[in-house]
Amino acid sequence: MSLIWTLIVGGVIGAVAGAITSRDLPAGWIGNIIAGLVGSWIGQSLLGSWGPIVGGMAIVPAIIGAVILVIVVSWIFSKQKA
């Protein structure tokens, strides 16, 4: 059950990051989950674990990390299309 909860929280964090940046992630909801999980790792590595923790992820640093990840990924994909 813990893995499922972590994937759900990761998906929500990725969706929130996509909504904040107004950019779509590739791969739909799988992209949201990946962005949430990787963004959580980035955010907690850079900012530490503070604020509310849900599903093993500190929410505020996770969202900040996911926003950074979404911006970088969308920038890379926009460069490939040009």
N, C-alpha and C positions, 0 to 999 in steps of 0.2 A: 504494500500500500504506500510505503514511503516513496518509492520510485515514481509511482503514478502521480502522487501529490507534487513532487518536485517537477515533473514534466508539465503539469497543469500550471503551476506557479511560473515556470519558465516561459510557457506560452503566453500567459497574461502579461508578464514583464516585456516580452518581445512585442506584443500587440500595443502596449502602452508606449513603448519607445517609437514604434512606427507611427502612432497617432501624434506623438509630440513633434516628430520631425516631418510629418506629412509626406512620408515616403513609403512606398510599398517594398516589402522584402521579397526576394525571389523564393520560390517553393511554398508560398502560402503559409498555412499554419505550421508546417514543419520548419520553415524558415523562422517563424516567430519563436518556436521552442528553442531552436539552436541559438538565435540571437539572445533570448532570455538567459539561457544557460551560460553561453560564452560571455555575454555582457555582465552577468553576475560575477563571473570569475574575474573579469577585467576590473569592474568597479570595486570589488572587495580587495583585489590586489593593490589597486592604486589608493583607495580611500579607507580601507579597513572595514570591519564589521560593526556598524553602529546603526541605530534606529531599529524599527521593528523587524523581526526575523520570522519569515514564513517559509516553510518547506526547506529549511536549511540555508536560505538566502536572505541577506540583509537587504530589505526592499529599496531603500533610497540609493545606496551605492550601486545596487544591481540595475536600477533604472538608468542611472547616470552612465554606467558602463555600457548598457545596451544602446542608449542613445548615441554614444560615441561609435559603437560598432555599426549601427545602422547608417550613420553618416559616412563612415569610411567605406562600407560595402557599397552603398549607393553611388558614391563618388567613383569607385573602381569600375562598377558596371556602366556608369555613364561615359567613362573614358574609353571603354571597350566598344561602345556603340558608335563613337565619333570617328 
